[in-house]
Amino acid sequence: MSTDFNQKGRKVAYVAKKDDPPYFSLLQPEALDLANRIENKITACNQDQNKTFNASAALGCYERFRGCIFLILRLAQHEERIRSMAPQSINKMGAYRGAEVLIDFESLLFHGRGALDRVAFFISKQIYDQDCDKYPKLANVLGNFIINDCRASKFVKIITNANPIFEGILLDLPSGEKSLRSHLIHKSTASENAIAQFTLHCIAPQKRIAFDSILDNYALFKSSQNLGKGLAFVILNALSLYIGIDEVIPLKKFGLKWKSRMVDYREYLNDSHSTIKFTIFNTTPSGFLLSPVSLSSEILNKAY
């Protein structure tokens, strides 16, 4: 037996297999094509001694992106499982706290902000030699280069387009109000911020409605879907611009194939006489809480 493959004069054969991560199935064709071209470009740059440093840095951003999409796939799988748990009998209700779901959502927020900060460090320090590793400050850094570098001006526009997706959940608001991510990483947990947890109603034969968990002001699955779109838009376009592909794909092309079917009940709140009463579930330190809500009849269109 010989496990030393570094022996002088020894010839070895090796097989390299490119992985095909299943979570990339969430990406739309144009976004997936760009991701594959970025990966190939990073590999090619790594074989050029003059570009090895940037290739390694770009790979760090790309790995962060992969981590985000992996977590979103886990959340999509959680949603499918939760919806399948809905009661089958009419006028029955089920509720689910979903501790693992909350942990994965927290992980997405932490990893998503980490991915944005990694992009900020890649562009600021490793491209422009400026000291910045916080994404909210990246636009200011790029402002020093927009006249002489068209990549900087393009990416400032990307930041501007994506910020409405991130503000309040990954990034602090312009008013100074802290983001949900900031609260979760420093002061509390997802369950502490929940004002409603997963609630499932059977309203007719083979007709069920699944209500999303609400954390602070954000519906968990809907927010995860939006974050996937925004993170893919920013990270893939950043890498495209700064490793030499130089192609920008618009935000609308980054919508995920996963479309959450969980309902944010707050979108249907209605105090008129023609409403339907539903009960929403939440947990408390000593048990649980059932809250009545009046929703417009349009909610019935969300049955599955």
N, C-alpha and C positions, 0 to 999 in steps of 0.2 A: 504493500500500500504506500502511495506517495501523495501527500497533500500539499507539497511545496511546488507551486507553479512558477517560481522565480529562479529555478536552477539554470545556471548558465548553459547555453547550448540546447536546452530542452525545447522541443517544438510542441505546441499545443494548438488545438482547434477550439474555437468558441462559437456559441450561437447567441445572438442578441435578439430579443423579442420586444417589439414595441407594444406597450400595453394599450388597451383600448378601454379607458375607464367608462363604466356603464352610466355614470352620472352625467357625462357629456351628452347623453341622449336627451337631456333637458333643453339643449341649445337649438335654436333655429338654424337652418342650413347655412346662411351667410355667416352667422357668428361662429358656428362650428368650423366652417372652412377657414375663417380667419385664425381661430385658435390653432388649427393644425399647421397653417403656414407659419405662425409665430414659433411653434415648437420646432419646426424644420429649420427656420432661420436661426434660432438660438443654437441648434446643433451645428449648423454650418459656421456660425461665428466662433464657436468654441474651438474649431479646428484652425482658426487663424490666430496666431500668437498676438497680433496687434489688437484683436477684438475679444480675447478670452475673458478679460476682466468684466467688460460690459455684458458678455454672454452669461457669466455667472450671476451677475446682479439681476439681469432680466429673468433668469430662471427662478430666482427667488420670488419675484413678483408673480410669475406664472404658477409656481407651486402654491402660493397664497390663494390665487384664483381657483385652482383646482380644489383646494380645501373648502372654499366657500360653496362651490357647486356641489361638492360631496355632501355637505351639511344640508343643503336645500333638497337634495334627493332624499335624504333621510326624513326630512320634514314632510315631503310629498308622500312618502310611504306611511308615515304616521297618520296623515290625513285620511288616506285610503282605509287604513285599519280602523280609525275612529268612526268613520261613516258607516263601516260595515257592522259596528256594534249597536246601531240604532234599533230600538224595539220594533217588533213585527206586528204587535197588536195595536189596534186603533186606540187613541187617547191614552197611550202610555208614554212615559218619558224616561230617558236615561241620561246619566251625567257621568262625566269622566274628568278627573283632575289632570291626568297626563303628566306625571312628574318627569318622565324621560323626554317628553316633547318640550317641556319648559327648559330642560337642561340643554337640549339641542338648539333651541331658539336662542338661549343665552350665548351658546358657543358660536352661533352664526353672527351675532352682534359683535362679539369680541374678535372673531376671526375676520369679519368684514372690515372693521375699523383697522385691524392690523394690516390687512391687505392694502387699504388706502394709504396708510402711513408708509408701508414698504414702497409703494409707487412714488410717494413724495420723496423719500430718501434716494431712490434710484435716479429720479430726474434731477432733483436739486443737487445732491452731493456727487453722484457718480456720473452725471452728464455735465452739469454746470459748475461743479465744485463750490456749491453754496451750502451752508450749514442749515439744513431743515429736514426734520423727520416727522413732521406733523402735517397731515393732508390739508387741514383748514388754512394753513399758511402758504401752501404751494402756489396759489394764484399770485400772491404778492411777489414771490421769488421770480415767477415767470414774467412778471411785468417788467423786469429789468432786461429781458431778452427778446421781447416780442417784435421790436423794430428790426433786429438783425437775424432773427431765427423764426421762420414761419411755423416751425413745429410748436414753439411756445405759444404763439397766438392761436393756433388751432386747439391746443390743449386747454387754454383758458376758456374757450367756448365750450369745450366738453365739460369742464368743471361746472360752469354756469348752468348748463342744461341738466346736469345730474344732481346738483345740490338740493332741489326740491324733494328728491327721493330720500336723501340722506338726512336732511335737517330735522332735528327733533328725535330721531331714532338712533343714528350713528354719530351725528355731529350736533354740537350745541347750536341752539337757535341764534340768529343775529341779535336778538334782544338780550342774550346772555343766559337765557333759561337752559338748564342742563339737559342733555339728551337722555333718552331711556338707557342707552348703553352706559353712560356715565353713572347713572344711579345704580345700575345693576353691578357694575364692576367695583364701586366704592361703598355703596350704602345699603343695598338691599338685594333681594332675590326676585326672580320672576313671579313666584307665587305670592310674594308680599305685594306686588304691584297689580295683581289680577283683580279686576272689578267684575269679571264674569269668566267662567270656565266652560269647557265644552259641554253643550246641552243638546240632546237629541230627542226629537218628537216624532211620533208616528201619527199622521193626521188623516190617513185614509189607507185602504188596502194598497200595499206596494208604494205608498207615498210617505216619504220622511223628509224632515228638515233638520239640518245640522248647523248649530250656531257655533261660531268661532269663539275661541278664548280671547278676551280683551285684556291687554296689559297696559296699564296707564291709559294711553289714548290710542293704542295700536292693536288692530286685529292680527293675531299671531300668524296665521297662514297667509292672509292677504299681504301682510307686510313682508313676509319671507319671499313671496313671489316678486314683489316690487324691488326688494333689495337685490335679488338675483339679476334682474334686468339692469339695474343701475351699476352694480359691481362689474358685470360683464362689459357693459358699455365703456366704463372708465378704464378698467385694467387692460382689456384687449386693445383698445384704441391707443392707450399710452405705449404699450409695447410695440404696436405697429408703427407708430411715429418714430420711436427712439431706437429701434433696432434695424431700421432701413426698409421696411415694407412701405411705409409712408402712405397708408390708406386709412381713411376715416369712414366708419360705417355709422349711419344715423341711429339714434336711440331706439326708434320704432322697430328696428331689425333685431333688437336684443330681447324682445319679449320671450319668456320661457314657454316651452311646449306644455308645461304643467300649468293648468288654470284651476286655482282653488275653487271648490264648490261649497266651501263653508261660508256661512252667512254672518255678516256683522249686523246684529239686530238693530243697532243704533241708526242705521240707514233707513229703517222702516218705522221708527217711532211716530205715533200719530195719536192725537187726543180726540179725534172726531168720534161720532157715534158708530160709524161703520168700521170699527177696528176688530181685530181678533186678539184675544188674550193668550199670551204665552207665559210660561214660567222659565226663568233663567237661573242657572245654578252657579253658586260660588262656594268656596270653602272658607272657613274661619279657623282660628287657632283651636277652637273647641269642638268643631263639627262642620256644619255647612249652613248655607243660607239660600233660600228660595225667594226670588224676586219676581213679582208680576210685572209684565210690560204689555202695553197696548201697541199693536203693530198694524200697519195698513194691510189691506187684503192682497196687495201686490206681493207680499211675502210668499204666498202660495205658489207663485211662479218659480220659486227656488227649490221646490220639492224635487226629490229624486227617487 
